[in-house]
Amino acid sequence: MPPVPFLSTCTKRSSLRTLLAGLTAPLLQACSPLGLINALTPSHTHRVQKDLAYGPEPRHALDLYLPTQPDPRAPLVVFFYGGSWSSGRRADYTFVGEALASRGIGVAVADYGLSPQVRYPEFLEDCALAVDWALVHAAEFGGQSVHVMGHSAGAYNAAMLALDPRWLGRHGRSPQALGSWIGLAGPYDFLPIGIPEVQLAFHWPDTPEDSQPLFHVPQKVSPKALLLAARNDNLVDPQRNTVALGRSLAAQGVAVQVELLDGLGHASLIGALARPLRGLGPVLDRVAGFLLPPASAEASPSPRG
């Protein structure tokens, strides 16, 4: 969805974070918030391989973030960023790769085609190609299982790969090839479309009904899922999207965890993965705990909201 400045919707939970916000506010106005966050992201907590091609087009590339110590049991996550399907680049999401790699989880941050150069469903075809690459190469990087994850528009992409078998099916795979999927503040049911950039990306008003993730839940192909959103997200309605999708998945017997987090907004939900901002909310703990649960733990349907 449209970019929102980090910290603009955050509730500060301590005087230290309030001071941090005050000190960085002028910088956030003068330069990219993501650039500032990445500048504060350490490099010693992970290994990185950049500019790996997963397909033939210029935007068919990804950066791979790995734990410092190889672990053959580690999951590999393919992450898709948001930006209304019309903006974004993988270089801005170093903080996401670092966050998960520092917890022992491999992360492939993938670019994909953006509108107006491509439109629905071409960006989904790109994302499926990136996931196919990860499934082929996961073992080379110590990945035992492959998962998809995204924020905002990227969460939509992840949802469609996990719920609609058409996209991975083009590569001879199915959603069951995925270990799980994770959606952060995703739009899963957004017709009619009012945002001009999204209208263009989805051919509005000729947007097909089956472009919506919620449409595909009855196919019962989804792997287990974690759905997180900010309770007070004023950009993507968490009740209509995250909570409604979680309830629908649970009704179909999918093991799904749903949580609405307080004190965060649409953008700060993903920002809370960054090391300087982790005190804003337990996003990293929730994601890492879902991907690396205790050996005795079993996921069960538990939508909350």
Buried (B, 14 or more C-beta within 10 A) or exposed (E): BBBBBBBBBBEBEEEEBEEBBEEBEEEBEEEBBBEBBBEEBEEEBBBBEEEBEBBEBEBBBBBBBBBEEEBEEBBBBBBBBBBBBBBBBBBBBBBBBBBBBBBBBBBBBBBBBBBEEBBBBBBBBBBBBBBBBBBEBBEEBBBBBBBBBBBBBBBBBBBBBBBBBBBBEEBEBEBEBBBBBBBBBBBBBBBEBEBEBBBBBBBBEEBEEEBBBBBBBEEEBBBBBBBBBBBBBEBBBBEBBBBBBBBBBBEBEBBBBBBBBEBBBBBBBBBBBBBBBBEBBBBBEBBBBBBBEEEEEEBEBEBEB
